[in-house]
């Protein structure tokens, strides 16, 4: 029997000042599943995540969450005054006190090498992202939402963080909703992908099409041994006016 989804969007959308930020989005996230949202800037990825979290109320459709759902959210940007003498231990507890055991378990799970008394402003991009993940998982969330979790990290660090995200999913059996503008995160560790451009353009599961000409032309093959492409099924196309119109033939690409 399939587990009850942690969160479900059904034809959900949000309209602001007469403009649809995102419309007709349907998907769910189950325990132990990684779902990735991709798309260009302004395509509605973060808005969709906020609908799923209940931060935004849908103008159409429904957004439902499992009762009592424990959620952790790692935002794309944090407003921090880096002149403050803030160490790792203090940062981990900015939004709530943690026991010594919770701190050490989260730090160990995220492979953090920096000592707890190290100042956050001295950390590398990769170490800071691990601190963010440690803070997010310290309370054992059932749903983990990650908005661009590898920003400011070099390519080798990206692969390490993607692997860490997969390990967190396995250890906690939590659902993960991951937002990325970089298709390579999809290739690394995702179970299901939704491509947004104000609505769901296409969706699918990872497949072995990394060698497709269309993919190589658009995205390149930076980490071929890590890549596994999802199938891109389109049932519509965008007219020059921005209107959505059905395609005569479905295609992959």
N, C-alpha and C positions, 0 to 999 in steps of 0.2 A: 504494500500500500504506500502511495506517495505521501511524504510528509506535508503537513499544512504549510503553505508559503508564509514566510516571515512578513513580506510586504507584497501588495498587488496593486498595480495601476490598471484600470479598465477604461479605455477611451478617454484618458485624462488629459486636460489641457488647462492653460491659464492665459487669460486675456487681461492686458493692462492698457488703459486709455485707448480702447478700440483696436489694439494690436495683439495678435496671438503670439506669445513668446514660444509656446510649444502647444501642439494640438494632437488629439487622437493617439495618445501613447498608451500602449498596453504591454505589460510584462509583469513577471513576478520573480522573486528571489527566494529560493528554498534554502534550508540549512545545508551547509557544506558546498554551496554553489557559488562560483564567481561569475558575475554578470558585468560586462564592460560596456560602457557608453562611449562611443566615439563620434567625432564630427568636427567641423571647422569651428572657429571662434564665433560665438553668437548663435550656435545651432540649437541651444536649449539643453545642453548636458547638465549644467549645474542646476538649472531650473527644474528639470525632471527629477534630479536627486532630492531637491528640497520638497517637491511634491510627495515623493516616496517617504521622506522623513516626517512629513506633516508640518514642516516650517511654512510652506505655502499651501493655501486651500485651493483646490481645483475650481476653475470657472465652469468646467464641463467634466463629465465622467466621475469616476470614483478613485480614491486612493485609500486603501485600507491596510492596516497593520495588525499583526497578531497581538492579542491583549497582553499587556504587561511587557511588551518587547523591550529588551535591553539593547540600546543602540549606542554606538560610538562613531564619531564623525571627525575626520581629519580634513580641515578645509584647505583650499588651494593657497590661501594667503593668510598669514597671521600678523597682526599689528603689534609688534613688540618693540619696546624701547631698548635697543641693544646696549645702551650705556649703563643700564641697571646691572648690578652685580648679582645675576641670577644663576645659580648652579643647577645641575641636572636634577638633583633630588627635589629642589624647590619647584622647578618647572613641571615635573611630573605631578605635583600636588596643587597646581594653580587652581584647578577647578574642583578640588575635593581632596580631603585627607586620605592617605593610603597607609596601610600597615607596612611594616618593614618587609614582611613576607610578600605582600602584593607587589611592592617595588622591586624586590630582587627577582621574583618570578617573571615579571614583565620584562625587566632588563635582560635576564638570561634568555628568555624566549626570543628577544629581538637581536641577540648577539651584540649588544652594545659594549664596545671596548673602553669607552671613556669612563673614568671614575665618577661616582655620584657627586663628588664635590667640585668637579670640573665646571668652569663657567660656560654657559651655553653659547656665548658669543665666540668662544674659541673653537667650537666644533666645526668639522668639515660638513659639507652639504649632506653627505651620506650618513654621517653620525647623527646629524640633527633630525633627518627623516626617521632614523631608528628610534630616537627619543620620542618623536611624535607618535610613532606606532606603539611604543611601549606605554605611553600615557593612555592611548586609545584602548588597549587590550587589558589594562590593569584590572578592570572590573568585569572581565569575562563577558564581553558583549555577544549577543546572538546575531546582530547585524552590524557589520563594519562598513562604513561609507568612506571611500578614499577619493579625494578630488585632486587629480594630478599628483600622485604620491612620489614621483621621482624628479620633480622640478629641482634644478640646481645641482643635479648629480651627473657625473660623467657616465659614459656608456657601460663601463665595467661595473660601476656602482648600480646602474639601472638593473642589470641582470641579477645582481645579488639581492636587490630589494624585491624584484619580482619573485625570486625564489623564496624569500622570506615571507612574502604575502601568502604564497601557496602553503608554506609550512604553518603559518598562523591559522589558515583555513582548516588544515588537517588536524591541528592540535585542539582547536576550540570547536570544530564542526560548525563554525559560524557561516552565515551567508555574507558575501562581500559584493558590494556595488561599487565598481571602480570607474572613474571618469578619466578619459585620456584623449588628447588630441593626436597622440602618437600611436599609429596602428601596431607598432612593435610590441606594445604591452599586451595587445590582443593575442599576438602570436605566442607570447611566452607562457601564460598560465591561465587563460580564461576558459570557461565552459560554454558561454553564450555571449554573443555580441549583438548590440543594437547600434545601428548607424543613424544618427539624428541629423536632420536639417530643418528644424522647426516641426518635424513629425518623424515617424520612423520610416526612413527610406528603405531600409533592408535589415534583415537580421538572420542569424544562423549560428551554427556550431563550428568549432575549428575543424578544418579539413586539410588534406594534403594538396594544396594548390599553390604553394609558395613559389613555384617556378612559373606561374602564369605570367604572360607578357604584360597584362594590364597591371598586375600588382608590382612587378619590377619597375615598370615605367613610372608609376605613381609614388612608390615608397622606397624602392631599392631593397637590397638584401644586406643590411648591416650585420645581422647575426643569424646567418642561415641555419646554423645548427640549433637555434632556439625557435625557429619559426614554424608555425602551423596555421594555415590560413582558413578562415571561415568561408562558407559559401555565401555569396552575395546574390540573393534572389530579388530582382526588381519587378514590381508589378505596375509601375507607373514611371513617368518622367516629368521633368520640370519644363514647362513652356517658357518662352522668352518673357512672358508677362508675369511669371512666377506661379501661374496656376498649375495644378497637378492634373495630369491626364494619363489615362491608361496606356500601357505599352501593348503593341500588337503581339509581341512575343516576349516571354520571360527569358532572361539571360543571366549568366554568371559573369561577374567582373567587378 
